[in-house]
Amino acid sequence: MSPAKIETLQALKIKLQRMKKGVIKLSSLAIGKSAVITSFEKDDLHLKLMEMGCVPGETVKIEKIAPLGDPISIMVAGYNLSLRKTEADYIWVEELV
């Protein structure tokens, strides 16, 4: 099996584990809902997100979503932060009930 196929299978396995735990992408969270950041997609973007306060274990709340779904305004670490939908797609969260 090629290294690319192995990497793809590993990525699918991780996504399946997240789904079993009830972990969703931040971009799919509804307005007014809160969640705890659990992890990030494997990408260099996670460093930028962490510098902005989006760190695993931090609680986030969806404040606003623009009419076309982009950007998304969240409350994190006591301040408002606007993320593009593509950036919010990199963040995995567990919704708080």
C-alpha positions as CSV (number, residue, x, y, z in Angstrom):
1,M,0.0,0.0,0.0
2,S,1.3,3.4,-0.9
3,P,2.2,6.0,1.8
4,A,-0.5,8.3,0.5
5,K,-3.2,5.6,0.9
6,I,-1.9,4.8,4.4
7,E,-2.1,8.5,5.4
8,T,-5.6,8.7,3.9
9,L,-6.8,5.7,5.9
10,Q,-5.3,7.1,9.1
11,A,-7.1,10.4,8.6
12,L,-10.4,8.6,8.0
13,K,-9.8,6.5,11.2
14,I,-9.3,9.7,13.2
15,K,-12.5,11.3,11.8
16,L,-14.5,8.2,12.6
17,Q,-13.2,8.2,16.2
18,R,-14.2,11.9,16.5
19,M,-17.7,11.1,15.2
20,K,-18.1,8.3,17.7
21,K,-17.2,10.7,20.6
22,G,-19.8,13.3,19.4
23,V,-17.1,15.7,18.3
24,I,-18.1,18.1,15.5
25,K,-16.5,20.9,13.5
26,L,-16.9,24.3,15.0
27,S,-18.4,25.5,11.7
28,S,-21.4,23.2,12.3
29,L,-22.3,24.6,15.7
30,A,-25.5,26.7,15.9
31,I,-25.7,30.3,17.1
32,G,-25.8,30.6,20.8
33,K,-24.3,27.1,21.4
34,S,-21.1,26.5,23.4
35,A,-18.5,23.8,23.0
36,V,-15.1,22.8,24.2
37,I,-12.2,22.7,21.7
38,T,-10.9,19.1,21.5
39,S,-8.4,19.2,18.5
40,F,-7.5,20.6,15.1
41,E,-7.2,19.2,11.6
42,K,-3.6,18.3,10.7
43,D,-2.5,21.6,9.2
44,D,-0.2,24.6,9.9
45,L,-3.3,26.7,10.5
46,H,-3.6,25.3,14.0
47,L,-0.7,27.4,15.2
48,K,-2.4,30.6,14.0
49,L,-5.6,29.5,15.7
50,M,-3.8,28.7,19.0
51,E,-2.2,32.1,19.0
52,M,-5.7,33.7,18.8
53,G,-6.8,31.8,21.9
54,C,-8.3,28.7,20.3
55,V,-6.6,26.0,22.3
56,P,-7.7,22.5,23.3
57,G,-9.8,22.6,26.4
58,E,-11.0,26.2,25.9
59,T,-14.7,26.9,25.8
60,V,-16.1,28.7,22.7
61,K,-19.5,30.1,22.0
62,I,-21.0,30.9,18.6
63,E,-22.1,34.6,18.8
64,K,-23.0,35.4,15.1
65,I,-22.9,33.8,11.7
66,A,-23.0,36.1,8.6
67,P,-25.9,35.6,6.3
68,L,-23.9,33.6,3.8
69,G,-22.2,31.6,6.5
70,D,-18.9,33.4,6.4
71,P,-17.4,34.8,8.7
72,I,-18.4,33.2,12.1
73,S,-18.1,35.3,15.2
74,I,-17.1,33.4,18.4
75,M,-16.5,34.2,22.0
76,V,-13.2,32.6,23.1
77,A,-10.9,33.3,26.1
78,G,-13.1,36.3,27.0
79,Y,-13.1,38.1,23.7
80,N,-14.8,38.1,20.3
81,L,-13.0,36.5,17.4
82,S,-14.2,36.3,13.8
83,L,-13.1,33.3,11.8
84,R,-13.7,32.3,8.2
85,K,-15.8,29.2,7.7
86,T,-12.7,27.4,6.3
87,E,-10.8,28.3,9.5
88,A,-13.7,27.1,11.7
89,D,-13.7,23.8,9.7
90,Y,-10.2,23.0,11.1
91,I,-11.4,23.2,14.8
92,W,-13.0,20.1,16.3
93,V,-15.3,20.7,19.4
94,E,-17.5,18.8,21.8
95,E,-20.8,20.6,22.2
96,L,-21.8,21.5,25.8
97,V,-25.4,20.5,26.8
